[in-house]
Amino acid sequence: MRKTPSLPKTRALTAACAVLLLLSGCKTKEDAVTPQVSVQLAPVTVGSISQTIETDAVLTPLSMAAIQPKVTSPVQHFLVQRGDRVHVGQLLLTLENKDLTAAAKDNEGAYKAAQATYETSMKSTLPEDFARAGFDLKQAQADYNLNQSIAAAREKLFQQGAIPGRDLDLARNALLQSKATLDLAQAHYKALETATHEAAIQAARGELQSASGRYQNAKAMLSYTEIRSPIDGFVTDRPLFDGETAQAGTPVITVMDTHALIAKVHIAQDAAASISLGSKATLQVPGLSDPYPAKVVLISPALDAGSSTIEIWVRAENPQQTLKAGTPVHVSITGHTVDHATILPVEALQTAQDGSHFVMLVSPKNTAVRNPVTVGILNAQQVQILSGLPTNARVISVGSYALDPDTPVTITAADSSSDGDKQ
């Protein structure tokens, strides 16, 4: 059976509990002291600071030529490979040209014949011209009839699938040429029937000019089968191989001048106002640890209609072919520079909800103080303070974010190893 404690013992236990509670309450008040926050100070310096405009771009070659043939023909032989360095006027490839060579020779002969006819007409009399014109007309008519029959026969063979289309095209071309010759011969003969000797000379001169035009056209068509480089540079694309058909109007080889590359950027008008020709710039290129030097070489004189920005070209010299066309890069352009500016590390600056700026200072009582400031140039590392910063102010850098005013702070030295990592 449990024994009930006596009254004196109960009072003694109650008193002991009261003492313990009192001691416990005292200890809680002592522990409720506001803790101090460790912070680091930002160096306040005076020096030069430059505005930095940053954006992204893609490297493009200084010049590029996607060379397209003017005639459709199989590739006879490539003289260069992808990656080869070429020069202006260098022969890059040749196309099959046997038919065009024959056509050029045929027109050359017709031109020489017309030239001889013209020279003879200058010395001959009208009856001799008339007789020759009649002979030429008969010859032209016979040639036309022959070519007409050949074209008709090849048309049937082509429809039956017995010959390729090129044979039919050659027959049609020969027919057209013979028809033109016949027309000229008929016109010449009719003119001599009623014309004077001077008119005969004019007709001969016209025939000579027409023959010359056909000959020059045939030579031009033949020259189109030799593809030459219009610029200095490197072969960057060659989609065909020997024997494959090159289509007229389709690039068969691409040459790029990459001794320098261009990054074309679009920048807001207010930011572009601080940039001038020759302004220094750097490119952050994937695969390269160090920034690549560049400079501004072109500033558009007008705003882009679609984006209301200004196009700026940044040029990077590329003598060792370190940079590659088509590479995405991050561009940093150095704009306006201010000397003797009050400068803080950018991590010391904070922005309020209303867009204003402030820094946190350490008061003489070692408490945090919110201090509004006016800023000027702001880049990725530093900020220019225009006004609002007291003399000999102790500005908090590390530890200032979300720090309430009047919070006790303890100033600690910067970790040298961390600083080394940042550099």
C-alpha positions as CSV (number, residue, x, y, z in Angstrom):
1,M,0.0,0.0,0.0
2,R,1.5,3.4,-1.2
3,K,2.4,5.7,1.6
4,T,1.2,9.4,1.3
5,P,4.1,11.9,1.7
6,S,4.0,14.1,4.6
7,L,3.2,17.8,4.4
8,P,6.7,19.1,5.2
9,K,8.2,17.0,2.4
10,T,5.6,18.2,-0.1
11,R,6.4,21.8,0.7
12,A,10.1,21.1,0.3
13,L,9.6,19.5,-3.1
14,T,7.5,22.5,-4.3
15,A,10.1,24.9,-3.2
16,A,12.9,23.0,-5.1
17,C,10.8,23.0,-8.3
18,A,10.3,26.7,-8.0
19,V,14.0,27.3,-7.7
20,L,14.7,25.1,-10.7
21,L,12.1,26.9,-12.9
22,L,13.6,30.3,-11.8
23,L,17.1,29.2,-12.8
24,S,15.8,27.8,-16.1
25,G,14.1,31.1,-17.0
26,C,17.2,33.1,-16.2
27,K,19.2,30.9,-18.5
28,T,16.7,31.4,-21.4
29,K,17.0,35.2,-21.1
30,E,20.7,35.0,-21.3
31,D,20.6,32.8,-24.4
32,A,18.1,35.1,-26.2
33,V,20.9,37.6,-27.2
34,T,20.7,38.4,-30.9
35,P,23.5,36.5,-32.8
36,Q,26.1,38.4,-34.9
37,V,26.4,37.8,-38.7
38,S,29.8,37.3,-40.2
39,V,30.4,39.6,-43.2
40,Q,33.3,40.6,-45.5
41,L,34.0,44.2,-46.6
42,A,34.2,45.3,-50.3
43,P,37.2,47.3,-51.3
44,V,36.3,50.9,-52.4
45,T,38.7,52.0,-55.1
46,V,39.2,54.9,-57.5
47,G,40.1,54.1,-61.1
48,S,38.9,53.5,-64.6
49,I,35.8,51.5,-65.4
50,S,34.4,50.6,-68.8
51,Q,30.9,49.8,-69.9
52,T,30.6,46.2,-71.2
53,I,27.9,45.2,-73.7
54,E,27.4,41.4,-73.9
55,T,25.4,39.4,-76.4
56,D,25.6,36.1,-78.3
57,A,26.4,35.6,-82.0
58,V,27.5,33.1,-84.6
59,L,30.8,33.5,-86.4
60,T,30.5,34.0,-90.2
61,P,33.3,34.1,-92.8
62,L,34.7,37.3,-94.2
63,S,33.4,36.3,-97.6
64,M,31.9,33.2,-99.1
65,A,31.2,31.8,-102.6
66,A,28.8,28.9,-103.2
67,I,29.8,28.3,-106.8
68,Q,27.1,27.1,-109.1
69,P,27.6,25.9,-112.7
70,K,25.7,27.6,-115.5
71,V,25.3,24.3,-117.5
72,T,24.2,20.8,-116.5
73,S,26.9,18.3,-117.1
74,P,28.7,15.4,-115.4
75,V,31.8,16.3,-113.4
76,Q,34.9,15.4,-115.4
77,H,37.5,15.9,-112.6
78,F,37.8,17.7,-109.3
79,L,41.1,19.4,-108.7
80,V,40.7,20.3,-105.0
81,Q,39.5,18.6,-101.9
82,R,37.6,19.9,-98.9
83,G,40.0,21.9,-96.7
84,D,42.3,22.9,-99.5
85,R,43.4,26.5,-99.7
86,V,42.6,28.1,-103.1
87,H,43.2,31.5,-104.8
88,V,41.3,33.8,-107.0
89,G,41.0,32.4,-110.6
90,Q,42.3,28.9,-109.6
91,L,40.7,26.0,-111.5
92,L,38.6,23.9,-109.1
93,L,36.9,21.4,-111.4
94,T,36.0,20.7,-115.0
95,L,32.7,19.4,-116.5
96,E,32.2,17.1,-119.5
97,N,32.3,19.4,-122.6
98,K,32.8,17.4,-125.7
99,D,29.5,18.6,-127.2
100,L,30.2,22.2,-126.3
101,T,33.7,22.0,-127.8
102,A,32.3,20.7,-131.0
103,A,29.7,23.4,-131.1
104,A,32.3,26.1,-130.5
105,K,34.4,24.7,-133.4
106,D,31.4,24.7,-135.6
107,N,30.5,28.2,-134.9
108,E,34.1,29.3,-135.2
109,G,34.1,27.9,-138.8
110,A,30.8,29.6,-139.6
111,Y,32.2,32.9,-138.2
112,K,35.4,32.6,-140.4
113,A,33.3,31.8,-143.4
114,A,31.1,34.8,-142.8
115,Q,34.2,37.0,-142.3
116,A,35.5,35.7,-145.7
117,T,32.2,36.4,-147.3
118,Y,32.1,39.9,-146.0
119,E,35.7,40.6,-147.2
120,T,34.8,39.2,-150.6
121,S,31.6,41.2,-150.9
122,M,33.6,44.4,-150.3
123,K,35.6,43.6,-153.5
124,S,33.1,41.8,-155.7
125,T,30.4,43.1,-158.0
126,L,26.7,42.7,-157.5
127,P,26.2,39.8,-160.1
128,E,28.9,37.8,-158.3
129,D,27.2,38.5,-155.0
130,F,23.8,37.5,-156.4
131,A,25.2,34.2,-157.8
132,R,26.9,33.4,-154.5
133,A,23.8,34.3,-152.6
134,G,21.8,31.9,-154.7
135,F,24.3,29.1,-154.1
136,D,24.4,29.8,-150.4
137,L,20.6,29.7,-150.3
138,K,20.5,26.3,-151.9
139,Q,23.1,25.0,-149.6
140,A,21.3,26.4,-146.6
141,Q,18.0,24.9,-147.8
142,A,19.7,21.5,-148.2
143,D,21.3,21.7,-144.8
144,Y,18.0,22.6,-143.2
145,N,16.1,19.8,-145.0
146,L,18.7,17.3,-143.9
147,N,18.7,18.5,-140.2
148,Q,14.9,18.5,-140.3
149,S,14.8,14.9,-141.3
150,I,17.4,14.0,-138.7
151,A,15.5,15.8,-136.0
152,A,12.3,14.0,-136.9
153,A,14.0,10.7,-136.9
154,R,15.6,11.2,-133.5
155,E,12.3,12.4,-132.2
156,K,10.7,9.0,-133.0
157,L,13.8,7.2,-131.6
158,F,13.6,9.2,-128.4
159,Q,9.9,8.4,-127.9
160,Q,10.7,4.8,-128.3
161,G,13.5,5.0,-125.8
162,A,16.2,4.1,-128.3
163,I,18.4,7.2,-127.8
164,P,19.2,9.5,-124.8
165,G,17.7,13.0,-124.6
166,R,21.1,14.6,-125.3
167,D,21.1,13.2,-128.9
168,L,17.7,14.7,-129.5
169,D,18.8,18.1,-128.1
170,L,21.8,18.1,-130.4
171,A,19.6,17.4,-133.4
172,R,17.2,20.1,-132.4
173,N,20.1,22.5,-131.9
174,A,21.5,21.7,-135.3
175,L,18.1,22.2,-136.8
176,L,17.7,25.6,-135.2
177,Q,21.1,26.7,-136.4
178,S,20.4,25.5,-139.9
179,K,17.1,27.3,-139.8
180,A,18.8,30.5,-138.8
181,T,21.4,30.1,-141.6
182,L,18.6,29.4,-144.1
183,D,16.7,32.6,-142.9
184,L,19.8,34.6,-143.3
185,A,20.5,33.1,-146.7
186,Q,16.9,33.9,-147.9
187,A,17.1,37.4,-146.6
188,H,20.4,37.9,-148.3
189,Y,19.2,36.5,-151.6
190,K,16.0,38.6,-151.6
191,A,17.9,41.7,-150.7
192,L,20.3,41.2,-153.6
193,E,17.4,40.9,-156.0
194,T,16.5,44.5,-155.5
195,A,19.3,46.0,-153.5
196,T,22.4,47.9,-154.6
197,H,25.9,46.8,-154.0
198,E,26.0,48.8,-150.7
199,A,22.9,46.9,-149.5
200,A,24.7,43.6,-150.3
201,I,27.7,44.8,-148.2
202,Q,25.4,45.6,-145.3
203,A,23.8,42.2,-145.5
204,A,27.2,40.5,-145.5
205,R,28.2,42.7,-142.5
206,G,25.0,41.6,-140.7
207,E,25.7,37.9,-141.4
208,L,29.2,38.4,-140.1
209,Q,27.9,40.0,-136.9
210,S,25.4,37.2,-136.4
211,A,28.0,34.5,-136.9
212,S,30.3,36.3,-134.5
213,G,27.6,36.4,-131.8
214,R,26.9,32.7,-132.2
215,Y,30.7,32.0,-132.0
216,Q,31.1,34.1,-128.8
217,N,28.1,32.4,-127.2
218,A,29.5,29.0,-128.0
219,K,32.9,30.0,-126.5
220,A,31.1,31.3,-123.4
221,M,29.1,28.0,-123.0
222,L,32.4,26.1,-123.3
223,S,34.1,28.3,-120.6
224,Y,31.2,27.5,-118.2
225,T,32.5,23.9,-117.9
226,E,35.7,25.2,-116.1
227,I,34.8,26.2,-112.6
228,R,37.2,28.7,-111.0
229,S,37.4,30.3,-107.6
230,P,36.2,33.9,-107.4
231,I,37.9,34.5,-104.0
232,D,40.9,33.5,-101.9
233,G,40.0,31.0,-99.1
234,F,39.4,27.4,-98.2
235,V,37.2,24.8,-99.7
236,T,34.5,24.0,-97.1
237,D,32.0,22.0,-99.0
238,R,32.2,19.6,-102.1
239,P,29.1,17.5,-102.2
240,L,29.8,15.7,-105.5
241,F,32.4,13.3,-106.8
242,D,33.9,12.7,-110.3
243,G,31.3,11.4,-112.7
244,E,28.3,12.8,-110.8
245,T,26.1,15.2,-112.7
246,A,26.3,18.9,-111.7
247,Q,23.0,20.7,-112.0
248,A,22.9,24.2,-113.3
249,G,22.1,26.6,-110.4
250,T,23.0,24.1,-107.7
251,P,26.3,24.7,-105.7
252,V,29.0,22.2,-106.5
253,I,31.7,23.7,-104.3
254,T,31.9,26.3,-101.5
255,V,34.9,28.5,-100.8
256,M,35.1,30.6,-97.6
257,D,37.6,33.3,-96.7
258,T,38.3,32.6,-93.1
259,H,41.5,34.5,-92.4
260,A,39.2,36.7,-90.4
261,L,35.7,35.9,-89.0
262,I,32.8,38.3,-88.3
263,A,30.3,38.1,-85.4
264,K,27.2,40.1,-86.3
265,V,25.4,41.3,-83.3
266,H,22.2,43.4,-82.7
267,I,22.4,45.9,-79.8
268,A,19.9,48.3,-78.4
269,Q,20.3,51.9,-79.5
270,D,21.2,53.3,-76.1
271,A,23.9,50.6,-75.5
272,A,25.2,51.0,-79.0
273,A,25.7,54.8,-78.4
274,S,28.8,54.0,-76.3
275,I,30.4,51.9,-79.0
276,S,32.7,53.3,-81.8
277,L,34.6,51.9,-84.7
278,G,37.7,50.2,-83.3
279,S,36.2,49.5,-79.9
280,K,37.9,46.5,-78.3
281,A,35.9,43.3,-77.9
282,T,36.4,39.7,-76.8
283,L,34.8,36.4,-77.9
284,Q,34.2,33.5,-75.5
285,V,34.6,30.5,-77.8
286,P,33.6,27.0,-76.8
287,G,36.8,24.9,-76.4
288,L,39.0,28.0,-75.7
289,S,39.8,28.8,-72.1
290,D,40.9,32.4,-72.7
291,P,38.8,35.2,-74.3
292,Y,39.7,35.7,-78.0
293,P,40.5,39.3,-79.0
294,A,38.4,41.1,-81.5
295,K,37.3,44.7,-82.5
296,V,34.3,46.6,-83.9
297,V,34.7,47.2,-87.6
298,L,31.2,48.2,-88.7
299,I,28.3,50.0,-87.1
300,S,25.1,50.2,-89.1
301,P,24.0,53.8,-89.8
302,A,20.3,52.8,-89.5
303,L,18.1,50.9,-87.1
304,D,16.9,47.4,-88.0
305,A,13.3,47.9,-89.0
306,G,12.1,44.7,-87.3
307,S,13.8,44.9,-83.9
308,S,14.8,48.6,-83.6
309,T,18.3,47.5,-82.8
310,I,21.6,48.4,-84.5
311,E,23.7,45.8,-86.3
312,I,27.4,45.8,-85.3
313,W,30.1,43.7,-86.8
314,V,32.9,42.4,-84.6
315,R,35.9,41.1,-86.4
316,A,38.4,38.5,-85.1
317,E,41.6,37.8,-87.0
318,N,42.1,34.1,-87.6
319,P,45.6,33.6,-89.1
320,Q,46.1,30.1,-87.5
321,Q,42.5,29.0,-88.4
322,T,41.7,28.6,-84.7
323,L,38.2,29.9,-85.1
324,K,35.6,28.0,-87.2
325,A,32.8,29.6,-89.2
326,G,29.4,28.7,-87.7
327,T,30.6,28.6,-84.1
328,P,28.3,30.2,-81.5
329,V,30.2,32.7,-79.4
330,H,29.5,35.1,-76.5
331,V,30.6,38.6,-77.5
332,S,31.7,41.3,-75.0
333,I,32.3,44.8,-76.4
334,T,34.0,47.5,-74.4
335,G,32.0,50.7,-74.5
336,H,32.3,54.0,-72.7
337,T,35.2,54.3,-70.2
338,V,35.2,56.6,-67.2
339,D,38.5,57.6,-65.4
340,H,38.8,58.4,-61.7
341,A,35.5,56.7,-60.9
342,T,34.5,55.4,-57.5
343,I,34.3,51.6,-58.0
344,L,32.8,48.7,-55.9
345,P,32.7,45.0,-56.7
346,V,29.4,44.2,-58.3
347,E,28.4,41.7,-55.5
348,A,28.2,44.6,-53.1
349,L,25.3,46.3,-55.0
350,Q,21.7,45.3,-54.3
351,T,18.5,46.3,-56.1
352,A,15.3,47.2,-54.3
353,Q,11.8,46.2,-55.5
354,D,11.2,49.7,-56.9
355,G,14.4,49.4,-59.0
356,S,16.6,51.7,-56.9
357,H,20.0,50.6,-55.7
358,F,21.6,50.4,-52.3
359,V,24.5,48.9,-50.4
360,M,24.8,47.6,-46.9
361,L,27.3,49.4,-44.7
362,V,28.9,48.6,-41.3
363,S,28.1,51.4,-38.7
364,P,30.6,52.5,-36.0
365,K,28.5,50.2,-33.6
366,N,29.2,47.2,-35.9
367,T,25.6,47.0,-37.1
368,A,24.3,46.8,-40.7
369,V,23.0,50.0,-42.3
370,R,21.1,50.2,-45.5
371,N,22.5,53.0,-47.7
372,P,20.9,54.1,-51.0
373,V,23.4,54.9,-53.9
374,T,23.3,56.1,-57.5
375,V,25.1,54.0,-59.9
376,G,26.7,54.7,-63.3
377,I,28.5,52.1,-65.4
378,L,27.7,48.5,-64.4
379,N,29.5,45.5,-65.8
380,A,30.0,41.9,-64.8
381,Q,32.7,42.6,-62.2
382,Q,32.4,46.2,-61.1
383,V,30.0,49.0,-60.6
384,Q,30.5,52.8,-60.6
385,I,29.0,54.7,-57.7
386,L,28.0,58.2,-58.7
387,S,26.7,59.4,-55.3
388,G,25.4,58.4,-51.9
389,L,28.5,56.6,-50.6
390,P,29.9,58.3,-47.5
391,T,33.6,58.9,-47.1
392,N,35.5,56.0,-45.5
393,A,32.4,53.9,-45.7
394,R,32.7,50.2,-44.8
395,V,30.7,48.4,-47.5
396,I,29.6,44.9,-47.1
397,S,30.2,42.5,-50.0
398,V,29.9,38.9,-48.8
399,G,27.0,38.4,-46.4
400,S,25.0,41.5,-47.3
401,Y,22.1,39.7,-49.2
402,A,18.9,39.6,-47.1
403,L,20.7,41.3,-44.2
404,D,18.3,43.3,-42.1
405,P,19.3,46.8,-40.9
406,D,20.6,47.1,-37.4
407,T,21.8,43.5,-37.4
408,P,25.0,43.1,-35.4
409,V,27.8,42.0,-37.7
410,T,31.3,40.6,-37.4
411,I,33.9,41.5,-40.0
412,T,35.9,38.6,-41.2
413,A,38.8,38.5,-43.6
414,A,38.2,37.1,-47.2
415,D,39.2,33.5,-47.8
416,S,42.3,33.7,-50.0
417,S,41.7,30.3,-51.5
418,S,38.2,31.4,-52.6
419,D,39.6,34.6,-54.0
420,G,42.1,32.6,-56.0
421,D,39.3,30.5,-57.4
422,K,37.4,33.6,-58.5
423,Q,40.3,35.0,-60.4
